[in-house]
Amino acid sequence: YSMGEIQNLKTFDPFRESDDSKKEGGVIHIRIQQRTGRKSLTTIQGIEEKYDKRKILKACKKEFCCNGTVIEHDAYGEVVQLQGDVREVVVNFLTKNCLASIDSIKVHGF
């Protein structure tokens, strides 16, 4: 083999986020954070910029009967926080209201 034939010197990191997730229509991450005892927080990160997070939060609070807030995070941008473990109903809410497709949502936790 000559040196011109061996060109596989590029490294590929399978755990790195793809460049597509940075653009519009990226992946929405739904995580749970354990607080004290039975208390927990559900965070929604990665909602597209064209949607108003506060209006989504208001609709979620009304539908799930829980409290919540929008947090400004340095790395992730605006993150919606909801009280309680509402991961599955958030997935249904986002797909029902056409805010995201089911394959663009990743649910993390237990």
Secondary structure, 3 states (H helix, E strand, C coil): CCCCCCCCCCCCCCCCCCHHHHCCCCCEEEEEEECCCCCEEEEEECCCCCCCHHHHHHHHHHHHCCCEEEEEECCCEEEEEEECCCHHHHHHHHHHCCCCCHHHEEECCC
